[in-house]
Amino acid sequence: MEQGSLSGKVALITGAARRIGAVIARELHAQGCTVVVHYHHSAAEAFQLQAELNAQRANTCYVLPADLRQLSQLPSLISQVIEHTGHLDILINNASSFYPTPLASLTEAHWDELTGSNLKAPLFLAQAALPYLRERHGCIINLLDIHAERPLYEHAIYCAAKAGLAMLTKSLALELGPAIRVNGVAPGAILWPEQGINVEQQAALLAKITLRRMGLPSDIAQAISYLIQAPYITGQVLAVDGGRTLNQ
């Protein structure tokens, strides 16, 4: 997308202090967007990103904290976005918890955390942002996972939450159109998990990818940028996976 194509737009990106979220923020900012970086625990990274982006264009990046699993904090988060920027055009639900939950040892706390960050928060954040997005004919982009369709071993809760988010994406697109478009991006192998996996596991995963390589966070950011600027697309989930889902 050419630089400046999002000039005048405001995007709230959850979990944007680091990893894929930070790359999304940089991509949209490079196209002229004002970005609001939400964080929970990663304050240092969030403020470092803010300094980087504001050095490029003053007063075009804001930082806001919130625990998205605490629904009482969501209206305040949106209100602060409006106070800082005046409006909201784009909501990107990127924040996510991810870890294994074998059936023999999973707990209700695991359920609450994984469904809270991956499913409940995107729903109620969309609700809180609704009047502002409707006013601007804005859009919502949800970050899913190819494992919303293909289960990942010992990740039952995470996969179920992302599967729920896929249906939520379509349901909200139906309910909120024509004023608001809602789409999703489902990454494949983009970054290795922070918990790490061994060399053998990495090789086995890469062998299942049609393009035989990892993707880049920029691949996700560019897909999001495309969907933001695709006025006749809603209710769709775009897999950015190098062909991973073509293989069993």
HELIX and SHEET records of a PDB file:
HELIX    1   1 ARG A   19  ALA A   30  1                                  12    
HELIX    2   2 ALA A   43  GLN A   56  1                                  14    
HELIX    3   3 LEU A   71  GLN A   73  5                                   3    
HELIX    4   4 LEU A   74  THR A   85  1                                  12    
HELIX    5   5 GLU A  108  THR A  115  1                                   8    
HELIX    6   6 GLY A  116  LYS A  120  3                                   5    
HELIX    7   7 ALA A  121  ARG A  136  1                                  16    
HELIX    8   8 ILE A  146  ALA A  148  5                                   3    
HELIX    9   9 ALA A  156  LEU A  176  1                                  21    
HELIX   10  10 VAL A  199  ALA A  207  1                                   9    
HELIX   11  11 PRO A  217  ILE A  228  1                                  12    
HELIX   12  12 ARG A  244  LEU A  246  5                                   3    
SHEET    1   A 7 CYS A  61  PRO A  65  0                                        
SHEET    2   A 7 THR A  34  TYR A  39  1                                        
SHEET    3   A 7 VAL A  10  ILE A  13  1                                        
SHEET    4   A 7 ILE A  90  ASN A  93  1                                        
SHEET    5   A 7 CYS A 139  LEU A 143  1                                        
SHEET    6   A 7 ARG A 181  PRO A 187  1                                        
SHEET    7   A 7 VAL A 237  VAL A 240  1                                        
END                                                                             
